[in-house]
Amino acid sequence: MSPHRIKSRKDFGVEISKLSKENDPSLNKLLKHDKDTGSSEAQIITMTGRINQLNEHFKHHKHDQSSRRGLLKIVGKRRRLLKYLKLNNSEKYEQVIKSLDIRG
């Protein structure tokens, strides 16, 4: 599996489990089950991991505009998911924000 591109739903589940194990065991509490890929929380976790990877990429490749555009699309999608989560489940929203250490 390429670290830059998730090719199928199966790979998406693997990516989430890898991210949640690498980052913080408390992220596992946010997921609904072991192979959760569709919930808002799971998608936000995955997008945050990808955003962090791209930020590291830009430290070495400052002029990579096509990847920067992709980063902006991911950030916008994550922002919309966070807005949805905040409106529908504010407790879960607060847990996600604290666990991922975003929106300080």
C-alpha positions as CSV (number, residue, x, y, z in Angstrom):
1,M,0.0,0.0,0.0
2,S,1.3,3.4,-1.0
3,P,1.7,5.9,1.9
4,H,0.4,8.6,-0.4
5,R,-2.7,7.1,-1.8
6,I,-5.5,4.9,-0.4
7,K,-6.7,2.7,-3.2
8,S,-9.7,0.8,-1.8
9,R,-11.9,0.7,1.2
10,K,-9.9,-2.2,2.5
11,D,-6.8,-0.1,2.5
12,F,-8.7,2.7,4.1
13,G,-9.5,0.5,7.1
14,V,-5.8,-0.5,7.4
15,E,-4.8,3.1,7.2
16,I,-7.1,4.0,10.1
17,S,-5.9,1.2,12.3
18,K,-2.3,2.1,11.6
19,L,-2.9,5.8,12.4
20,S,-4.8,5.1,15.6
21,K,-2.1,2.7,16.8
22,E,0.7,5.0,15.9
23,N,-0.7,8.2,17.3
24,D,-2.5,7.5,20.5
25,P,-4.4,4.6,22.0
26,S,-7.1,7.0,23.1
27,L,-8.1,7.3,19.4
28,N,-9.3,3.7,19.5
29,K,-12.0,4.9,21.9
30,L,-13.4,7.3,19.3
31,L,-13.9,4.5,16.7
32,K,-17.2,2.6,16.8
33,H,-15.5,-0.8,16.1
34,D,-12.2,-2.2,15.0
35,K,-12.5,-1.7,11.3
36,D,-14.5,1.6,11.4
37,T,-13.9,3.6,8.3
38,G,-17.2,5.4,7.6
39,S,-17.9,7.3,10.7
40,S,-17.2,11.0,10.9
41,E,-14.7,10.4,13.7
42,A,-12.8,7.8,11.7
43,Q,-12.6,10.0,8.6
44,I,-11.4,13.0,10.7
45,I,-8.7,10.8,12.2
46,T,-7.5,9.6,8.8
47,M,-7.6,13.1,7.3
48,T,-5.6,14.5,10.2
49,G,-2.9,11.9,9.7
50,R,-2.8,12.7,6.0
51,I,-2.6,16.4,6.7
52,N,0.3,15.8,9.1
53,Q,2.1,13.7,6.4
54,L,1.7,16.5,3.8
55,N,3.0,19.1,6.2
56,E,6.1,17.1,6.7
57,H,6.3,16.7,2.9
58,F,6.2,20.5,2.4
59,K,9.2,21.0,4.7
60,H,11.3,19.5,2.0
61,H,9.3,20.3,-1.1
62,K,8.2,23.9,-0.7
63,H,7.1,24.5,-4.3
64,D,4.9,21.4,-4.7
65,Q,1.7,23.3,-5.7
66,S,-0.3,20.3,-6.8
67,S,0.1,18.6,-3.4
68,R,-0.7,21.9,-1.7
69,R,-4.0,22.0,-3.5
70,G,-4.7,18.5,-2.3
71,L,-3.9,19.5,1.2
72,L,-6.3,22.4,1.0
73,K,-9.1,20.1,-0.2
74,I,-8.4,17.6,2.6
75,V,-8.4,20.5,5.2
76,G,-11.7,21.8,3.8
77,K,-13.3,18.3,3.9
78,R,-12.1,17.8,7.5
79,R,-13.5,21.2,8.5
80,R,-16.9,20.3,7.1
81,L,-16.9,17.0,8.9
82,L,-15.9,18.7,12.2
83,K,-18.8,21.2,11.7
84,Y,-21.2,18.3,11.1
85,L,-20.0,16.5,14.2
86,K,-20.2,19.6,16.3
87,L,-23.9,20.2,15.2
88,N,-24.9,16.5,15.7
89,N,-22.8,15.2,18.6
90,S,-21.0,17.9,20.5
91,E,-19.6,15.5,23.1
92,K,-17.9,13.4,20.4
93,Y,-16.7,16.6,18.8
94,E,-15.0,17.7,22.0
95,Q,-13.4,14.2,22.4
96,V,-12.1,14.3,18.8
97,I,-10.7,17.8,19.2
98,K,-8.9,16.9,22.4
99,S,-7.6,13.6,21.2
100,L,-6.2,14.9,17.9
101,D,-5.0,18.2,19.5
102,I,-6.5,20.4,16.8
103,R,-8.3,23.8,17.1
104,G,-6.3,24.7,20.2
